[in-house]
Amino acid sequence: MPTAHSLPAVVDAQTVAALLEQNAPLHIIDVRTPAEFESVHIPGSYNVPLDALPEHRAELRDALRAPAVLVCRSGARTPGRGGAAGR
């Protein structure tokens, strides 16, 4: 299993769950809409809607001192978006 510091570009839900169980230093950024986030989300995750990622790039880069995982409902919104968040 990868550690939080050796995450591949794409991780599955089971890997994220295992890392959170281990209290790995990991930030979860939920890129769904605020309404989707309010309905259900991973405890401790942050909601930054996908269309807002570019405008929050510098803020996220400064705030995130640990690896981050982008989360969406189906996986269709997050592929290749690490660059938009300023990995």
ZILIN-V733492 format. One record per backbone hydrogen bond with DSSP energy under -0.5 kcal/mol. NH is the residue of the N-H (numbers start at 0). CO is the residue of the C=O. Records with the same first field share a line. If there is no record, write none. Layout:
NH->CO ; CO
This chain:
5->2
6->3
15->11
16->12
17->13
18->14
19->15
20->16
21->17
22->19
23->18
25->23
26->66
28->26 ; 68
29->27 ; 45
30->28 ; 70
36->32
37->33
38->34
39->35
44->41
45->27
47->29 ; 45
49->30
51->48
52->48 ; 49
55->51 ; 52
56->53
59->55
60->56
61->57
62->58
63->59
64->62
66->24
68->26
70->28
78->74
80->77
82->79
84->80
85->81 ; 82
86->81
